[in-house]
Amino acid sequence: MRVLITGAGGQLGSELVETTPSTVELVALDHNALDISDSEDVHRSIAAHRPDAIINAAAYTAVDRAEEEWEAAWSINGDAVGHLAREAAGFGARLVHVSTDFVFDGTATEPYCPQARANPRSEYGASKLEGELRALESPSSAVVRASRVFSRHGDNFVTTMLRLMGERDELTVVDDQTGSPTWARTLAGVLWRFAARPELTGIWHWSDAGSCTWHEWALAIQEQATERGLLERAIPIKPVPTSGFPTPVARPAYSVLDSAATCAALDVEQVPWEDALGSMLDQMPTPASL
Ligand SMILES: NC(=O)c1ccc[n+]([C@@H]2O[C@H](COP(=O)([O-])OP(=O)(O)OC[C@H]3O[C@@H](n4cnc5c(N)ncnc54)[C@H](OP(=O)(O)O)[C@@H]3O)[C@@H](O)[C@H]2O)c1
């Protein structure tokens, strides 16, 4: 099976490249190699490589900046997904597209199932919802929503916390927003399985098992990183309400995803988020090894 990955230089793209199954002939295109918002570029790439499946790991992911740069967000997260879906269908390829818990408004009190009503509260969330709709215009597409994606690559909550915990004497972290972390490596594994199962179409959810607030997650990062020698000392991490940490875009108060249907369809088990965090931290170089 030949699989084309877009956004191959990003956090998720890097994990997809590193976990490519031996049965897959990989075409990994980073932003320089393929700009998905350029419809002719998309046509040329798919015509040249003729993949059986495309995993779209490319996206505009600057959540707060998207309020100002909404045209770029909608172009990359919405229109471009339409180009990919149309060209994929034209060449008989299946599109596996990645989306986000930010399509929900966060007012739920129990995990969101894939059929739950989307109601984004931000330009980023709205542009990603548009992308889902554009992907699903092609009936062979699968959309996989994830939440709070982290890995050793790039800037994400875990790598940012590790840096700040090394630099500061104290941190304050929001304790009234609950979600499920998703290790990009386990998400990549699930996407590879979807790529190979063209009969699994429509919307799916995936995250690690369990849920936490950002504050609980920060405490776990500090504890596990200290145990592994990634941090020299523990600092006070104080809980604050969302109102004490204003951001241009309000994050969902509750955005736990229900991944049960994905587990059943792919015959996979979720790993508790604390264990996934430990596995990711095991991949980080300790200061002594640098
Ligand atoms: N990160 C999270 O917490 C999170 C949570 C839920 C869902 N997701 C979803 O997961 C997916 C992967 O996100 P990620 O965390 O891996 O983000 P990321 O690290 O920001 O990677 C996105 C990649 O897309 C590339 N890109 C941007 N515009 C492009 C374009 N026009 N054409 C081709 N490539 C382009 C970026 O390249 P440049 O850097 O050169 O622009 C970057 O390499 C996205 O769909 C995102 O919405 C992420």
The ligand as an SDF file (V2000), in Angstrom:
LIG
                    3D

 48 52  0  0  0  0  0  0  0  0999 V2000
   -1.7130   19.8310   18.6240 N   0  0  0  0  0  0  0  0  0  0  0  0
   -2.8580   19.5320   19.2320 C   0  0  0  0  0  0  0  0  0  0  0  0
   -3.0060   19.6920   20.4520 O   0  0  0  0  0  0  0  0  0  0  0  0
   -3.9930   18.9630   18.4290 C   0  0  0  0  0  0  0  0  0  0  0  0
   -5.1760   18.6010   19.1100 C   0  0  0  0  0  0  0  0  0  0  0  0
   -6.2180   18.0380   18.3720 C   0  0  0  0  0  0  0  0  0  0  0  0
   -6.1020   17.8670   17.0140 C   0  0  0  0  0  0  0  0  0  0  0  0
   -4.9510   18.2680   16.3770 N   0  0  0  0  0  0  0  0  0  0  0  0
   -4.8780   18.0980   14.9320 C   0  0  0  0  0  0  0  0  0  0  0  0
   -3.8210   17.2010   14.6470 O   0  0  0  0  0  0  0  0  0  0  0  0
   -3.2910   17.5010   13.3470 C   0  0  0  0  0  0  0  0  0  0  0  0
   -1.7730   17.5910   13.4080 C   0  0  0  0  0  0  0  0  0  0  0  0
   -1.4380   18.6400   14.2890 O   0  0  0  0  0  0  0  0  0  0  0  0
    0.0310   18.8120   14.8810 P   0  0  0  0  0  0  0  0  0  0  0  0
   -0.0950   18.9080   16.3520 O   0  0  0  0  0  0  0  0  0  0  0  0
    0.9430   17.8180   14.2760 O   0  0  0  0  0  0  0  0  0  0  0  0
    0.3530   20.2760   14.3140 O   0  0  0  0  0  0  0  0  0  0  0  0
    1.7390   20.9170   13.8130 P   0  0  0  0  0  0  0  0  0  0  0  0
    2.8780   20.3750   14.5870 O   0  0  0  0  0  0  0  0  0  0  0  0
    1.4680   22.3880   13.8220 O   0  0  0  0  0  0  0  0  0  0  0  0
    1.8750   20.3860   12.3250 O   0  0  0  0  0  0  0  0  0  0  0  0
    1.1180   20.9040   11.2740 C   0  0  0  0  0  0  0  0  0  0  0  0
    1.9900   20.8470   10.0450 C   0  0  0  0  0  0  0  0  0  0  0  0
    1.2180   21.3180    8.9460 O   0  0  0  0  0  0  0  0  0  0  0  0
    2.0870   22.1070    8.1520 C   0  0  0  0  0  0  0  0  0  0  0  0
    1.3250   23.0290    7.3120 N   0  0  0  0  0  0  0  0  0  0  0  0
    0.7390   24.2020    7.6440 C   0  0  0  0  0  0  0  0  0  0  0  0
    0.1520   24.7450    6.5720 N   0  0  0  0  0  0  0  0  0  0  0  0
    0.3730   23.8890    5.5330 C   0  0  0  0  0  0  0  0  0  0  0  0
    0.0260   23.8980    4.1620 C   0  0  0  0  0  0  0  0  0  0  0  0
   -0.6760   24.9140    3.6090 N   0  0  0  0  0  0  0  0  0  0  0  0
    0.4070   22.8580    3.3830 N   0  0  0  0  0  0  0  0  0  0  0  0
    1.1230   21.8410    3.9170 C   0  0  0  0  0  0  0  0  0  0  0  0
    1.5030   21.7800    5.1960 N   0  0  0  0  0  0  0  0  0  0  0  0
    1.1230   22.7970    6.0000 C   0  0  0  0  0  0  0  0  0  0  0  0
    2.9610   22.8340    9.1470 C   0  0  0  0  0  0  0  0  0  0  0  0
    4.1310   23.2930    8.4950 O   0  0  0  0  0  0  0  0  0  0  0  0
    4.7570   24.7310    8.9330 P   0  0  0  0  0  0  0  0  0  0  0  0
    5.1550   24.5760   10.3430 O   0  0  0  0  0  0  0  0  0  0  0  0
    5.8930   24.8840    7.9640 O   0  0  0  0  0  0  0  0  0  0  0  0
    3.6650   25.7370    8.7200 O   0  0  0  0  0  0  0  0  0  0  0  0
    3.2400   21.7220   10.1400 C   0  0  0  0  0  0  0  0  0  0  0  0
    4.3810   20.9730    9.7580 O   0  0  0  0  0  0  0  0  0  0  0  0
   -3.9910   18.7800   12.8960 C   0  0  0  0  0  0  0  0  0  0  0  0
   -5.0690   18.4540   12.0570 O   0  0  0  0  0  0  0  0  0  0  0  0
   -4.5400   19.3700   14.1890 C   0  0  0  0  0  0  0  0  0  0  0  0
   -5.6810   20.1730   13.9540 O   0  0  0  0  0  0  0  0  0  0  0  0
   -3.8900   18.7890   17.0540 C   0  0  0  0  0  0  0  0  0  0  0  0
  1  2  1  0
  2  3  2  0
  2  4  1  0
  4  5  1  0
  4 48  2  0
  5  6  2  0
  6  7  1  0
  7  8  2  0
  8  9  1  0
  8 48  1  0
  9 10  1  0
  9 46  1  0
 10 11  1  0
 11 12  1  0
 11 44  1  0
 12 13  1  0
 13 14  1  0
 14 15  2  0
 14 16  1  0
 14 17  1  0
 17 18  1  0
 18 19  2  0
 18 20  1  0
 18 21  1  0
 21 22  1  0
 22 23  1  0
 23 24  1  0
 23 42  1  0
 24 25  1  0
 25 26  1  0
 25 36  1  0
 26 27  1  0
 26 35  1  0
 27 28  2  0
 28 29  1  0
 29 30  1  0
 29 35  2  0
 30 31  1  0
 30 32  2  0
 32 33  1  0
 33 34  2  0
 34 35  1  0
 36 37  1  0
 36 42  1  0
 37 38  1  0
 38 39  2  0
 38 40  1  0
 38 41  1  0
 42 43  1  0
 44 45  1  0
 44 46  1  0
 46 47  1  0
M  CHG  2   8   1  16  -1
M  END
$$$$
